[in-house]
Amino acid sequence: AKKDKKDKKKKDKKDKKGDKHDKKGDKTKKLRISLAVCGAQSAIEMFMKQNGKMLVNADKYDVDFDLDTGTDAEGNIIDKLADLYLCVYDVRNPQTVRFLKEKVLPGVKNLGQPMAVAGLGLEYRTGGGQDMVDLNTARQLGSQYGCKGIEAVSCSGEQLAAAVFGAYVQTKPDEFSSHHNKDDDEDHDGKK
């Protein structure tokens, strides 16, 4: 009988630890973002190499991405139900920027949905290659099309996810800033 009581006490402690973990886990919201990756096929493929590796824990969110190809080889939009349209180019290939400007960005802009522009391959900038796209391209395209423009590392799924999540948050400032303002007004006990 004593052994049964000890086993029960151990089980109760484990349950309580589990409860603490669950309570802590409740503070972290799971967020799945549907992402339509648009652009030249080579740039889309560069992005898709990180499929399944794009997880980020940021600002009380566990974020993962549902990636879909957003445009076909001609630049026509094929994904009409995404949380974010990410228009990508390769920083080493100026043709991918021309493709975005001529074939993709006007159509994505006309959807009236949240969008961002991302230059992929920031890690290649250290080599100083001759055919590199201008460093201000993402910012300029973002400004021209009324969206966020970023350059991101393409060799790390976690870093790419963090950059894309940052762009996504900026497309929904009311949704994310109200959450932050509420938390900023509370002290550590949850009291205002």
N, CA, C and O of each residue as an XYZ file, in Angstrom:
768
protein
N       0.821     -1.192      0.000
C       0.000      0.000      0.000
C       0.864      1.254      0.000
O       0.529      2.243     -0.652
N       2.021      1.211      0.761
C       2.909      2.363      0.780
C       3.450      2.640     -0.617
O       3.542      3.794     -1.037
N       3.808      1.579     -1.335
C       4.348      1.734     -2.682
C       3.314      2.394     -3.597
O       3.655      3.242     -4.421
N       2.056      1.999     -3.444
C       0.995      2.606     -4.249
C       0.887      4.099     -3.975
O       0.702      4.887     -4.902
N       1.004      4.503     -2.689
C       0.925      5.921     -2.338
C       2.098      6.686     -2.938
O       1.913      7.792     -3.446
N       3.337      6.104     -2.888
C       4.501      6.771     -3.466
C       4.328      6.930     -4.977
O       4.605      7.991     -5.538
N       3.865      5.855     -5.627
C       3.642      5.928     -7.066
C       2.613      6.996     -7.412
O       2.764      7.724     -8.393
N       1.563      7.083     -6.593
C       0.522      8.083     -6.819
C       1.094      9.486     -6.640
O       0.790     10.381     -7.429
N       1.936      9.692     -5.589
C       2.551     11.004     -5.371
C       3.450     11.382     -6.542
O       3.425     12.524     -7.000
N       4.251     10.423     -7.033
C       5.102     10.699     -8.186
C       4.256     11.083     -9.395
O       4.585     12.021    -10.122
N       3.166     10.353     -9.602
C       2.279     10.645    -10.722
C       1.673     12.042    -10.571
O       1.597     12.795    -11.541
N       1.236     12.391     -9.338
C       0.673     13.722     -9.096
C       1.685     14.805     -9.416
O       1.333     15.819    -10.017
N       2.974     14.603     -9.014
C       4.010     15.590     -9.318
C       4.209     15.721    -10.819
O       4.337     16.827    -11.343
N       4.234     14.601    -11.498
C       4.381     14.652    -12.956
C       3.217     15.400    -13.589
O       3.414     16.208    -14.496
N       2.002     15.130    -13.112
C       0.828     15.831    -13.640
C       0.939     17.328    -13.402
O       0.619     18.127    -14.282
N       1.398     17.710    -12.204
C       1.541     19.141    -11.912
C       2.586     19.774    -12.811
O       2.384     20.882    -13.307
N       3.706     19.083    -13.031
C       4.713     19.614    -13.954
C       4.111     19.761    -15.344
O       4.339     20.754    -16.034
N       3.348     18.769    -15.739
C       2.684     18.835    -17.038
C       1.743     20.027    -17.120
O       1.651     20.692    -18.151
N       1.037     20.290    -16.005
C       0.138     21.442    -15.969
C       0.919     22.735    -16.139
O       0.503     23.623    -16.882
N       2.057     22.842    -15.449
C       2.870     24.053    -15.588
C       3.294     24.216    -17.046
O       3.234     25.314    -17.599
N       3.715     23.137    -17.649
C       4.125     23.204    -19.047
C       2.948     23.610    -19.925
O       3.085     24.427    -20.836
N       1.783     23.021    -19.633
C       0.600     23.373    -20.418
C       0.248     24.845    -20.245
O      -0.095     25.527    -21.211
N       0.335     25.335    -18.997
C       0.017     26.744    -18.766
C       1.004     27.630    -19.505
O       0.617     28.624    -20.119
N       2.288     27.265    -19.444
C       3.279     28.037    -20.162
C       3.021     27.950    -21.668
O       3.137     28.944    -22.385
N       2.672     26.755    -22.132
C       2.375     26.561    -23.546
C       1.184     27.376    -24.001
O       1.118     27.787    -25.159
N       0.230     27.617    -23.090
C      -0.943     28.413    -23.442
C      -0.551     29.844    -23.794
O      -1.252     30.503    -24.562
N       0.556     30.330    -23.245
C       0.999     31.690    -23.530
C       1.556     31.804    -24.941
O       1.577     32.894    -25.513
N       2.001     30.701    -25.501
C       2.529     30.689    -26.857
C       1.416     30.275    -27.801
O       0.847     29.190    -27.680
N       1.116     31.156    -28.741
C       0.069     30.860    -29.713
C       0.672     30.209    -30.942
O       1.714     30.634    -31.440
N       0.010     29.180    -31.421
C       0.424     28.546    -32.670
C      -0.195     29.330    -33.818
O      -1.386     29.643    -33.809
N       0.633     29.636    -34.798
C       0.195     30.423    -35.938
C       0.693     29.740    -37.207
O       1.893     29.527    -37.379
N      -0.230     29.404    -38.083
C       0.129     28.810    -39.377
C      -0.221     29.825    -40.450
O      -1.364     30.269    -40.560
N       0.779     30.181    -41.238
C       0.617     31.205    -42.265
C       0.694     30.552    -43.636
O       1.666     29.877    -43.972
N      -0.357     30.771    -44.417
C      -0.397     30.290    -45.791
C       0.372     31.282    -46.662
O       0.039     32.465    -46.723
N       1.396     30.781    -47.324
C       2.298     31.639    -48.080
C       2.288     31.235    -49.549
O       2.596     30.091    -49.880
N       1.936     32.167    -50.428
C       2.023     31.944    -51.871
C       3.332     32.566    -52.337
O       3.498     33.785    -52.295
N       4.252     31.729    -52.777
C       5.571     32.185    -53.209
C       5.503     32.435    -54.711
O       5.253     31.521    -55.496
N       5.731     33.687    -55.095
C       5.541     34.127    -56.480
C       6.858     34.615    -57.071
O       7.694     35.184    -56.370
N       7.030     34.384    -58.365
C       8.231     34.876    -59.041
C       8.681     33.929    -60.128
O       7.949     33.035    -60.550
N       9.923     34.153    -60.575
C      10.527     33.263    -61.564
C      10.694     31.885    -60.935
O      10.932     31.772    -59.733
N      10.571     30.844    -61.743
C      10.626     29.479    -61.227
C      11.914     29.208    -60.455
O      11.883     28.518    -59.435
N      13.047     29.738    -60.921
C      14.318     29.494    -60.223
C      14.317     30.125    -58.830
O      14.870     29.547    -57.895
N      13.712     31.288    -58.682
C      13.640     31.951    -57.376
C      12.664     31.216    -56.451
O      12.925     31.063    -55.258
N      11.548     30.769    -57.009
C      10.581     29.995    -56.215
C      11.240     28.714    -55.706
O      11.097     28.362    -54.535
N      11.960     28.021    -56.587
C      12.643     26.786    -56.186
C      13.673     27.047    -55.093
O      13.830     26.240    -54.176
N      14.370     28.167    -55.190
C      15.355     28.543    -54.173
C      14.675     28.674    -52.803
O      15.208     28.228    -51.788
N      13.502     29.289    -52.796
C      12.741     29.456    -51.560
C      12.215     28.114    -51.055
O      12.306     27.815    -49.865
N      11.669     27.316    -51.957
C      11.022     26.058    -51.583
C      12.002     25.030    -51.022
O      11.580     24.058    -50.396
N      13.291     25.226    -51.234
C      14.284     24.317    -50.646
C      14.189     24.307    -49.125
O      14.627     23.353    -48.481
N      13.627     25.349    -48.556
C      13.503     25.439    -47.092
C      12.153     24.935    -46.589
O      11.866     25.022    -45.395
N      11.322     24.408    -47.490
C      10.022     23.872    -47.089
C      10.212     22.788    -46.021
O      11.028     21.882    -46.184
N       9.465     22.892    -44.953
C       9.577     21.952    -43.849
C      10.594     22.364    -42.802
O      10.620     21.800    -41.708
N      11.428     23.340    -43.121
C      12.452     23.827    -42.189
C      12.111     25.229    -41.678
O      12.836     25.791    -40.858
N      11.013     25.780    -42.164
C      10.663     27.163    -41.836
C       9.763     27.218    -40.609
O       8.542     27.324    -40.717
N      10.385     27.144    -39.454
C       9.680     27.263    -38.181
C      10.345     28.379    -37.399
O      11.567     28.525    -37.419
N       9.541     29.157    -36.718
C      10.107     30.241    -35.926
C       9.275     30.421    -34.665
O       8.051     30.294    -34.684
N       9.952     30.716    -33.587
C       9.286     31.060    -32.337
C       9.625     32.519    -32.085
O      10.765     32.856    -31.763
N       8.638     33.372    -32.231
C       8.886     34.808    -32.106
C       7.706     35.495    -31.450
O       6.552     35.253    -31.806
N       8.005     36.350    -30.492
C       6.964     37.180    -29.881
C       5.749     36.384    -29.442
O       4.624     36.724    -29.807
N       5.954     35.350    -28.678
C       4.880     34.529    -28.127
C       4.104     33.750    -29.184
O       2.973     33.325    -28.946
N       4.717     33.564    -30.354
C       4.082     32.791    -31.415
C       5.005     31.659    -31.844
O       6.206     31.860    -32.026
N       4.440     30.476    -32.002
C       5.107     29.386    -32.694
C       4.548     29.412    -34.096
O       3.372     29.115    -34.310
N       5.384     29.766    -35.048
C       4.920     29.999    -36.408
C       5.455     28.921    -37.342
O       6.640     28.589    -37.314
N       4.577     28.388    -38.156
C       5.036     27.576    -39.273
C       4.295     28.033    -40.527
O       3.243     28.668    -40.454
N       4.857     27.701    -41.647
C       4.354     28.190    -42.921
C       3.841     27.055    -43.788
O       4.450     25.989    -43.874
N       2.715     27.308    -44.424
C       2.160     26.412    -45.427
C       2.546     27.021    -46.772
O       1.939     27.998    -47.210
N       3.553     26.445    -47.425
C       4.098     27.021    -48.653
C       3.415     26.461    -49.889
O       3.210     25.254    -50.017
N       3.068     27.358    -50.789
C       2.529     26.973    -52.095
C       3.184     27.823    -53.162
O       3.552     28.972    -52.915
N       3.327     27.262    -54.341
C       3.785     28.045    -55.481
C       2.642     28.975    -55.869
O       1.523     28.527    -56.116
N       2.930     30.262    -55.920
C       1.879     31.248    -56.160
C       1.673     31.627    -57.608
O       0.605     32.112    -57.983
N       2.708     31.407    -58.441
C       2.610     31.768    -59.859
C       3.147     30.634    -60.717
O       3.972     29.833    -60.280
N       2.653     30.589    -61.961
C       3.160     29.587    -62.897
C       4.384     30.140    -63.625
O       4.848     31.238    -63.315
N       4.904     29.391    -64.584
C       6.126     29.771    -65.301
C       5.982     31.070    -66.096
O       6.977     31.722    -66.412
N       4.736     31.443    -66.417
C       4.507     32.694    -67.153
C       4.232     33.874    -66.223
O       4.088     35.006    -66.683
N       4.160     33.615    -64.933
C       3.900     34.689    -63.974
C       2.443     34.865    -63.607
O       2.099     35.787    -62.868
N       1.572     33.986    -64.114
C       0.150     34.059    -63.769
C      -0.075     33.553    -62.348
O       0.527     32.563    -61.931
N      -0.933     34.229    -61.618
C      -1.219     33.845    -60.236
C      -2.077     32.587    -60.236
O      -3.132     32.543    -60.868
N      -1.612     31.560    -59.518
C      -2.354     30.305    -59.467
C      -2.880     30.000    -58.064
O      -3.732     29.127    -57.901
N      -2.385     30.708    -57.058
C      -2.859     30.516    -55.683
C      -3.633     31.772    -55.288
O      -3.050     32.845    -55.136
N      -4.930     31.632    -55.126
C      -5.770     32.800    -54.834
C      -6.209     32.859    -53.372
O      -6.986     33.739    -52.999
N      -5.726     31.941    -52.542
C      -6.142     31.895    -51.133
C      -4.934     31.822    -50.204
O      -4.680     30.777    -49.606
N      -4.198     32.900    -50.077
C      -3.017     32.907    -49.217
C      -3.108     34.040    -48.197
O      -3.748     35.064    -48.437
N      -2.456     33.834    -47.063
C      -2.373     34.897    -46.054
C      -1.386     35.975    -46.481
O      -1.553     37.150    -46.151
N      -0.350     35.562    -47.222
C       0.673     36.497    -47.693
C       1.174     36.035    -49.050
O       1.468     34.857    -49.252
N       1.267     36.979    -49.977
C       1.872     36.735    -51.283
C       3.297     37.267    -51.211
O       3.520     38.475    -51.124
N       4.252     36.351    -51.249
C       5.662     36.713    -51.153
C       6.274     36.643    -52.540
O       6.408     35.564    -53.117
N       6.643     37.794    -53.068
C       7.210     37.894    -54.410
C       8.730     37.863    -54.282
O       9.333     38.782    -53.729
N       9.340     36.806    -54.794
C      10.762     36.565    -54.540
C      11.619     36.734    -55.791
O      11.170     36.516    -56.916
N      12.876     37.135    -55.550
C      13.890     37.168    -56.602
C      15.209     36.693    -56.006
O      15.381     36.671    -54.788
N      16.124     36.316    -56.869
C      17.455     35.857    -56.484
C      18.395     37.060    -56.606
O      18.485     37.661    -57.677
N      19.090     37.416    -55.532
C      19.975     38.590    -55.557
C      21.117     38.425    -56.556
O      21.766     39.408    -56.913
N      21.373     37.200    -57.013
C      22.445     36.943    -57.982
C      21.955     36.976    -59.422
O      22.749     36.817    -60.350
N      20.641     37.183    -59.622
C      20.088     37.048    -60.962
C      19.127     38.200    -61.289
O      17.951     38.152    -60.929
N      19.636     39.237    -61.974
C      18.785     40.382    -62.328
C      17.554     40.004    -63.161
O      16.554     40.722    -63.134
N      17.610     38.901    -63.892
C      16.457     38.483    -64.696
C      15.263     38.140    -63.805
O      14.117     38.319    -64.217
N      15.516     37.652    -62.595
C      14.409     37.330    -61.698
C      13.703     38.592    -61.219
O      12.509     38.562    -60.921
N      14.439     39.708    -61.141
C      13.823     40.997    -60.782
C      12.978     41.496    -61.946
O      11.852     41.951    -61.746
N      13.513     41.413    -63.160
C      12.741     41.831    -64.345
C      11.451     41.024    -64.453
O      10.395     41.581    -64.751
N      11.530     39.727    -64.215
C      10.344     38.871    -64.266
C       9.299     39.346    -63.255
O       8.113     39.427    -63.574
N       9.745     39.659    -62.032
C       8.814     40.175    -61.013
C       8.146     41.456    -61.482
O       6.924     41.588    -61.412
N       8.944     42.395    -61.959
C       8.415     43.705    -62.370
C       7.429     43.585    -63.530
O       6.374     44.220    -63.528
N       7.782     42.769    -64.514
C       6.983     42.686    -65.733
C       5.794     41.733    -65.620
O       4.737     42.009    -66.188
N       5.938     40.637    -64.914
C       4.930     39.577    -64.965
C       4.175     39.326    -63.656
O       3.016     38.911    -63.684
N       4.819     39.573    -62.516
C       4.246     39.109    -61.255
C       3.664     40.228    -60.396
O       2.497     40.175    -60.010
N       4.462     41.221    -60.102
C       4.038     42.246    -59.142
C       2.739     42.960    -59.513
O       1.901     43.161    -58.634
N       2.532     43.353    -60.769
C       1.249     44.011    -61.086
C       0.039     43.130    -60.767
O      -0.953     43.613    -60.220
N       0.117     41.833    -61.107
C      -1.002     40.922    -60.846
C      -1.231     40.701    -59.363
O      -2.375     40.680    -58.907
N      -0.158     40.536    -58.605
C      -0.292     40.342    -57.162
C      -0.867     41.602    -56.524
O      -1.740     41.517    -55.660
N      -0.388     42.754    -56.937
C      -0.911     44.026    -56.396
C      -2.411     44.143    -56.655
O      -3.158     44.602    -55.791
N      -2.851     43.729    -57.840
C      -4.273     43.814    -58.190
C      -5.161     42.907    -57.347
O      -6.368     43.137    -57.265
N      -4.590     41.885    -56.723
C      -5.378     41.015    -55.839
C      -5.871     41.778    -54.607
O      -6.906     41.441    -54.032
N      -5.130     42.793    -54.215
C      -5.507     43.556    -53.025
C      -5.293     42.781    -51.731
O      -5.936     43.069    -50.722
N      -4.400     41.805    -51.752
C      -4.112     40.979    -50.579
C      -2.757     41.366    -49.988
O      -1.950     42.006    -50.662
N      -2.502     40.984    -48.738
C      -1.191     41.269    -48.147
C      -0.071     40.673    -48.999
O      -0.145     39.525    -49.435
N       0.968     41.483    -49.225
C       2.081     41.044    -50.049
C       3.388     41.615    -49.524
O       3.399     42.584    -48.766
N       4.480     41.006    -49.935
C       5.819     41.479    -49.606
C       6.753     41.061    -50.729
O       6.458     40.138    -51.487
N       7.890     41.755    -50.827
C       8.925     41.426    -51.800
C      10.139     40.956    -51.018
O      10.522     41.574    -50.024
N      10.750     39.851    -51.472
C      11.927     39.327    -50.782
C      13.026     38.965    -51.768
O      12.826     38.168    -52.684
N      14.184     39.565    -51.560
C      15.383     39.165    -52.287
C      16.009     38.005    -51.540
O      16.276     38.107    -50.342
N      16.241     36.912    -52.228
C      16.796     35.716    -51.604
C      18.286     35.595    -51.904
O      18.736     35.897    -53.009
N      19.042     35.151    -50.908
C      20.469     34.933    -51.104
C      21.332     36.019    -50.503
O      22.429     36.283    -50.996
N      20.860     36.643    -49.459
C      21.631     37.689    -48.788
C      23.038     37.188    -48.440
O      23.990     37.969    -48.430
N      23.166     35.906    -48.157
C      24.473     35.340    -47.796
C      25.488     35.439    -48.933
O      26.691     35.362    -48.687
N      25.022     35.609    -50.175
C      25.933     35.713    -51.318
C      26.479     37.121    -51.499
O      27.409     37.321    -52.280
N      25.936     38.074    -50.813
C      26.379     39.467    -50.956
C      27.820     39.669    -50.494
O      28.486     40.597    -50.954
N      28.304     38.834    -49.610
C      29.671     39.005    -49.105
C      30.715     38.729    -50.173
O      31.844     39.209    -50.072
N      30.353     37.958    -51.201
C      31.290     37.633    -52.269
C      31.483     38.745    -53.278
O      32.466     38.734    -54.020
N      30.571     39.706    -53.326
C      30.692     40.847    -54.237
C      30.647     40.467    -55.706
O      31.407     41.015    -56.505
N      29.779     39.548    -56.079
C      29.659     39.122    -57.474
C      29.246     40.261    -58.392
O      28.556     41.189    -57.970
N      29.668     40.187    -59.650
C      29.413     41.264    -60.605
C      27.950     41.392    -61.002
O      27.482     42.501    -61.263
N      27.219     40.289    -61.055
C      25.835     40.335    -61.522
C      24.826     40.508    -60.397
O      23.635     40.261    -60.590
N      25.286     40.929    -59.231
C      24.374     41.094    -58.099
C      23.339     42.180    -58.397
O      23.630     43.196    -59.029
N      22.138     41.926    -57.923
C      21.062     42.906    -57.999
C      21.406     44.040    -57.025
O      22.023     43.796    -55.988
N      21.017     45.259    -57.348
C      21.275     46.400    -56.466
C      20.728     46.136    -55.073
O      19.645     45.571    -54.924
N      21.458     46.535    -54.071
C      21.103     46.302    -52.673
C      19.770     46.955    -52.281
O      19.112     46.487    -51.352
N      19.370     48.008    -52.959
C      18.128     48.721    -52.634
C      16.901     48.190    -53.374
O      15.813     48.749    -53.234
N      17.055     47.133    -54.150
C      15.963     46.626    -54.992
C      14.719     46.268    -54.188
O      13.620     46.698    -54.538
N      14.868     45.498    -53.127
C      13.701     45.077    -52.336
C      12.977     46.285    -51.754
O      11.749     46.354    -51.793
N      13.729     47.229    -51.219
C      13.121     48.430    -50.642
C      12.393     49.236    -51.717
O      11.276     49.702    -51.495
N      13.028     49.400    -52.884
C      12.421     50.169    -53.969
C      11.147     49.504    -54.491
O      10.134     50.172    -54.698
N      11.200     48.201    -54.702
C      10.005     47.491    -55.178
C       8.900     47.528    -54.129
O       7.729     47.710    -54.463
N       9.266     47.358    -52.878
C       8.281     47.444    -51.802
C       7.609     48.803    -51.781
O       6.389     48.903    -51.651
N       8.404     49.838    -51.910
C       7.857     51.202    -51.921
C       6.950     51.416    -53.135
O       5.877     52.008    -53.015
N       7.378     50.941    -54.287
C       6.596     51.101    -55.512
C       5.259     50.368    -55.451
O       4.262     50.855    -55.983
N       5.230     49.201    -54.805
C       4.013     48.391    -54.764
C       3.293     48.446    -53.421
O       2.362     47.675    -53.186
N       3.714     49.345    -52.542
C       3.016     49.556    -51.276
C       3.094     48.374    -50.319
O       2.114     48.034    -49.657
N       4.274     47.750    -50.253
C       4.440     46.601    -49.368
C       5.835     46.604    -48.752
O       6.653     47.470    -49.064
N       6.100     45.660    -47.897
C       7.406     45.522    -47.270
C       8.365     44.878    -48.256
O       7.999     43.933    -48.955
N       9.592     45.385    -48.315
C      10.636     44.796    -49.142
C      11.806     44.401    -48.254
O      12.309     45.215    -47.479
N      12.236     43.155    -48.370
C      13.324     42.641    -47.529
C      14.315     41.852    -48.373
O      14.002     41.423    -49.483
N      15.506     41.669    -47.834
C      16.425     40.668    -48.358
C      16.643     39.685    -47.242
O      16.714     40.071    -46.076
N      16.751     38.411    -47.583
C      16.836     37.370    -46.565
C      17.857     36.310    -46.946
O      18.138     36.075    -48.121
N      18.398     35.684    -45.919
C      19.287     34.554    -46.099
C      18.440     33.386    -46.602
O      17.376     33.105    -46.050
N      18.903     32.718    -47.630
C      18.105     31.615    -48.185
C      18.622     30.240    -47.782
O      17.979     29.232    -48.076
N      19.770     30.179    -47.117
C      20.359     28.873    -46.787
C      19.920     28.344    -45.425
O      20.280     27.226    -45.056
N      19.150     29.125    -44.673
C      18.681     28.699    -43.357
C      17.177     28.875    -43.266
O      16.667     29.990    -43.383
N      16.466     27.776    -43.058
C      15.016     27.835    -42.945
C      14.562     28.700    -41.782
O      13.590     29.445    -41.910
N      15.249     28.612    -40.648
C      14.857     29.392    -39.473
C      15.036     30.893    -39.712
O      14.168     31.689    -39.355
N      16.169     31.277    -40.316
C      16.398     32.698    -40.590
C      15.439     33.222    -41.647
O      14.949     34.347    -41.550
N      15.178     32.411    -42.643
C      14.230     32.800    -43.682
C      12.832     32.956    -43.083
O      12.115     33.905    -43.402
N      12.453     32.026    -42.220
C      11.145     32.092    -41.562
C      11.024     33.346    -40.710
O       9.980     33.998    -40.715
N      12.077     33.691    -39.979
C      12.045     34.893    -39.139
C      11.868     36.146    -39.992
O      11.100     37.039    -39.634
N      12.570     36.214    -41.109
C      12.453     37.377    -41.994
C      11.050     37.470    -42.595
O      10.465     38.552    -42.646
N      10.514     36.342    -43.046
C       9.178     36.335    -43.651
C       8.119     36.653    -42.602
O       7.164     37.375    -42.891
N       8.272     36.128    -41.396
C       7.315     36.450    -40.329
C       7.348     37.949    -40.026
O       6.299     38.558    -39.816
N       8.529     38.542    -40.000
C       8.644     39.990    -39.796
C       7.890     40.769    -40.862
O       7.209     41.750    -40.561
N       8.013     40.329    -42.111
C       7.282     40.993    -43.196
C       5.780     40.793    -43.033
O       4.999     41.719    -43.250
N       5.381     39.591    -42.652
C       3.961     39.286    -42.452
C       3.366     40.163    -41.351
O       2.281     40.720    -41.519
N       4.063     40.286    -40.239
C       3.588     41.109    -39.117
C       3.350     42.546    -39.575
O       2.401     43.197    -39.141
N       4.214     43.025    -40.448
C       4.059     44.405    -40.920
C       2.875     44.582    -41.863
O       2.434     45.708    -42.092
N       2.355     43.486    -42.415
C       1.163     43.599    -43.262
C      -0.104     43.661    -42.419
O      -1.172     43.997    -42.931
N       0.005     43.340    -41.132
C      -1.152     43.324    -40.227
C      -0.805     44.077    -38.941
O      -0.826     43.489    -37.860
N      -0.489     45.364    -39.047
C      -0.041     46.097    -37.856
C      -1.084     46.165    -36.743
O      -0.723     46.132    -35.566
N      -2.357     46.258    -37.085
C      -3.390     46.337    -36.043
C      -3.488     45.041    -35.258
O      -3.630     45.055    -34.035
N      -3.414     43.930    -35.962
C      -3.533     42.622    -35.320
C      -2.383     42.361    -34.348
O      -2.597     41.830    -33.258
N      -1.174     42.731    -34.739
C      -0.022     42.428    -33.902
C       0.312     43.546    -32.924
O       0.786     43.261    -31.825
N       0.085     44.793    -33.276
C       0.426     45.878    -32.348
C      -0.545     45.929    -31.175
O      -0.130     46.257    -30.063
N      -1.826     45.614    -31.383
C      -2.772     45.614    -30.268
C      -2.410     44.525    -29.268
O      -2.588     44.703    -28.063
N      -1.902     43.398    -29.761
C      -1.471     42.311    -28.883
C      -0.277     42.785    -28.047
O      -0.221     42.555    -26.839
N       0.672     43.447    -28.709
C       1.856     43.918    -27.993
C       1.509     45.014    -27.005
O       2.034     45.023    -25.892
N       0.645     45.930    -27.380
C       0.272     47.022    -26.470
C      -0.414     46.492    -25.228
O      -0.168     46.978    -24.124
N      -1.273     45.498    -25.401
C      -1.956     44.908    -24.259
C      -0.937     44.288    -23.310
O      -1.018     44.473    -22.096
N       0.023     43.550    -23.870
C       1.036     42.906    -23.040
C       1.940     43.936    -22.372
O       2.361     43.740    -21.231
N       2.244     45.028    -23.065
C       3.119     46.045    -22.499
C       2.487     46.728    -21.299
O       3.205     47.213    -20.424
N       1.166     46.779    -21.235
C       0.465     47.430    -20.127
C       0.349     46.546    -18.902
O      -0.044     47.010    -17.832
N       0.689     45.270    -19.054
C       0.561     44.347    -17.932
C       1.916     44.117    -17.289
O       2.937     44.094    -17.976
N       1.929     43.943    -15.947
C       3.172     43.572    -15.316
C       3.301     42.058    -15.352
O       2.457     41.383    -15.942
N       4.332     41.518    -14.740
C       4.610     40.090    -14.840
C       3.530     39.218    -14.219
O       3.445     38.035    -14.549
N       2.704     39.758    -13.333
C       1.627     38.985    -12.732
C       0.377     38.996    -13.575
O      -0.607     38.345    -13.223
N       0.389     39.723    -14.686
C      -0.781     39.813    -15.524
C      -1.740     40.898    -15.077
O      -2.857     40.991    -15.585
N      -1.298     41.744    -14.102
C      -2.145     42.835    -13.599
C      -1.739     44.121    -14.284
O      -0.576     44.335    -14.627
N      -2.732     44.967    -14.471
C      -2.454     46.272    -15.101
C      -2.100     47.296    -14.053
O      -1.834     48.451    -14.385
